[in-house]
Amino acid sequence: MNAAAGPAGSPSSSPAADFSLAVLGELVALGVTDAVLTPGSRSQALALTLAELHRARMLDLQVRIDERVAGFTALGLGVETGRPAIVVTTSGTAVANLLPAVLEAHHSRVPMLLLTSDRPESMRGTAGNQTTWQPGMFGRFVRLAVDVPAPSGEAGEGALAARLAASAVEAALGTRTGNPGPVHLNLQLREPLSGTVPDLVALLASGEWMPGGGAGVLAESADVGESAGVAAPASGATARAVVVGATQSAAHGRSVANSAEDSAVAARSVFAEAAAADADGNINTPLALRRGPRTVVIGGHDAGPGAEELAHRGGWPLIAEPSSGSRFGRNLIVAYCELLNDADFGGRVERAIVFGHPTLSREVPALSLRDDVETIVVTPAAASVLPGEVVVDAYNPGHRVSAFVTAVEVASAGAAGTAGTAPVAGSDERDWLRSWVLASRAVLEEQNVDDPIPAPNIEFANSPDIAERRAYRLAETAALKATVTRRTLALAVWQATWPHDRLVLGASRLIRDLDRAVPGKNIRVHANRGLAGIDGTVSTAIGIALASQRDPATRHGVTRVLLGDLTLLHDAGALLFGTGEARPRIQLIVANDGGGTIFDTLEVAATADRAAFDRVMLTPQTVDLEALAKAYGWAYSRATTRVELDRALTAPLDGPALLEVPLPR
């Protein structure tokens, strides 16, 4: 049965409804599992089809009333699953509200599918209600943009829908380019905007309908340029596509209905083959890193475990941000900011190998600005530095990076510049690593001593000496009754998070506090560091929670979110769950210091008039967070001491909860 047809193969009374079923059915067949919907009249056919697909248990559907919230929820779903989540909106300003999430998805390389409803092309420029110029609204920040003509019910539209869906998923996953990200399908729809939605449960049971009943063939590669025909219906009307920053050469397409992990690995593999060709057209092997230069390995956001693996194999110090995916292992240096500022450590660095996107310090990018430091960036987007290519901005402080590569290895003992089995680190490299590890440990111990209420000496807990045991109990009691600081809050949240949990970090001050305090731990941590904005943090975390808690391996976990008060308030609309919507186990840990206190740590605090500074930079607030939580149906608790904090972090959760932790400015 054709996916564009109604029951028993006959078209419905609405071409919009038939086309919606064809497109969405094909997306489901290709492995898309999630959709986020915001209501609207123009998108009613898409909405009703999604509701039926959800009823048939063919995808998970979340409904939100705010498009910005919907966009970031889809972002979180994509972060967790590696698959693009669908976002459906009506026309007009609804589409524009997706831009913040699109920007973050673009810069973070997170797949996403935007299905925006639109009036027919003939209504553009007429000042029609909720009518604007939606094609191209997201500019260069989408991997593929297609302005799809309004379906009319003619033969061939089901095949067009299938090709359109396949091209969209391929572009979103970056299967040919290694550059996943958002895709925009702008669907022109005309009245009648909906018809009777077929009973998919009954049709599936009878075998009369299967998702992906259209052609299901990947569209031919489109040339990069102002426009390219991606697919065309039998009537001859052409769907106009703008392919943004895509390299579609040298790689063969593959099915995207594999696991998210397989798809991501395949995308990177294909991209590396396409991007790593040298001037003679040969495929480069991974860059072999010779022994000798005093080296540090840097894991920025989304670096992955490769940074830790290289540091381990090379015997080099590892600098890894909390959301890097590589903050673990014996080579980890927690106090890296202090050491990079020290002439005996940072001043002696000769080579920096960078994975991911470092964003949390000024000391790390400062390395790349030095003439005496060779900086090598390992990135799947290495093709972005080739002439004529525009993908995603590569990490390149001051445009001083020495080389961009897709893979690195430690040079073998046989010959410099060749990859192979890495030799054991020499004595100089062992001394280099040891000095960093010991110095970092000393800095952290000094911070512990400076703590107003230091941790009790665990060695005294079972001492035969009565005085030592008593000293331990007194110190333990004092520590538990102590007020919470930013540092102790970060440490407590980090300790409470386990591999089956998820931890999401808001932008601004707290993520930096945590970065400078917590030890290594191999857990899943996310932060929106593509553009490092505070917007959409709660929505993103909810998307992550929804996806992770349906996975059998992590379904009993909790998603914890460490964020500031302004970050919460900026995304307060995300607290709303409609009646009947899924409510995951998520705990918002809100460090409430009454405003944007990160500006207290920046240059502006030393130069601005205090009253003006407080008004325009700090932006103080006195919102009653308990009332806010209760208004949206979230459980609320408050912790002012360490014992209250520990109790709140270890208490079982059965739904959304907000934990307020008051902090001094």
Secondary structure, DSSP 8 states (H G I E B T S, - for coil): --TTS-GGG---S-HHHHHHHHHHHHHHHTT--EEEE---STTHHHHHHHHHHHHTTSSEEEE-S-HHHHHHHHHHHHHHHSS-EEEEE-STHHHHTTHHHHHHHHHHT--EEEEEEE--GGGTTTT-TT----TTTTGGGSSEEEEE----S-TTHHHHHHHHHHHHHHHHHTTTTS---EEEEEEE--SS-------HHHHHHHTS--TT-S---------SSS-EE----TT----EEEE-S---SS-----S-S-HHHHHHHHHHHHHHHH-B-TTS-B---EEE-S-S-EEEEE-BT--THHHHHHHHHT--EEE-GGGS---STTB-S-HHHHHTSTTTGGG--EEEEESB--S-SHHHHHHT-TT-EEEEE-TTGGGGSTT--SS----GGG---EEES-EEEB-SSSTT-BSS-----HHHHHHHHHHHHHHHHHHHHHHHHSSS----GGGTT-S-HHHHHHHHHHHHHHHHSB--HHHHHHHHHHH--TTSEEEE-SSHHHHHHHTT-------EE---SS--STTHHHHHHHHHHHHTTSTTTTT--EEEEEEHHHHHHTGGGG---TT-----EEEEEEE-SS-GGGGGSTHHHHS-HHHHIIIII------HHHHHHHTT-EEEE--BHHHHHHHHHS--SS-EEEEEE---
